[in-house]
């Protein structure tokens, strides 16, 4: 086959260009696009689905794609996993929550290749019936996973021998990180990566063609192997 087409989920946010100011636009950091292209794929920005979308609509979109990246972003609304909001909760994006949870469920049933990034890992966990830890510093006593607004941290992640991620990245990898929440549970997924403070950093579904999620931000780092692995899985 030719270059696989990889969808990247996006926000609708106010943006400004030329004479237009604060115009709603479908946005995704271009670092994702560059990584997909460098790995041999073609990137396609996927905006949130309409409010009344269902599984058939999600499948119509996915039929045009060879794989999907559930991209990073703000906190998933706690009501989606039956919790009260923490005081540090970021303003939710109901359109993106609904759309990405739908994509996460359908891609799992249909075995579509998926890479979840940061929020994307949390979306995949919630879609599977899991829960999130809403503010890691409450337990950890530090903010190393998200040092400050717009500032990425960096720390090592240990990967489980025999896992798909271990085969791709090796036993340990240093990662760029920007998150204050974490995954508590992800039914049906295998936990395969942890930071030195015990935070879950990666899950995967070994029965799937390629269904991997990481809590860090590979799109801003210098290690392209996850994107190459996703594109290779889509070719297969």
C-alpha angles and dihedrals in degrees: 000000000000125000111326115241110234119195119214118200116231147189130246102230136156110267135177131218136150107336095342122095129191093353115165108254138171103247138184127164108265090228088081091053093049092050093050092048093046089052091055100262135114115239123222122186111228114201122203114286121248116282092253095047120135137185093285090058091049090051091050089058094043091050087068093051136069094203143354137226115205097209132213125267145120128341121294111246106264092223086070088070098030100258134127114246120264116231090248093056114134119231107279127237105217093185093055094042093053094044098046094044087053091049091047093053096044096045089052093052093043096040096236114170109259137180115193117203121198102301085025090063089050092049090052091050094049092046088055091053096265133134138234134225101233102207119017096191089068088068102025099044093221141075099220092126090059110016097182145322109315093356121119120212125210131217141148123267123204114216125207117251112247094026124122090243091052089054090051102039108016129235099311134020134179110230140191109239137193115164138108095190131064142191115267097180137000111184114216094017128102117230107231109159137050138174118231090262091058100257113148106246105172142024133178143179107234091193093058127087089242120339111152132152130188130189093216132074110255091170092072096043131082096244111094098177097107091055092046089051092050093049091047091051090051090052090054 
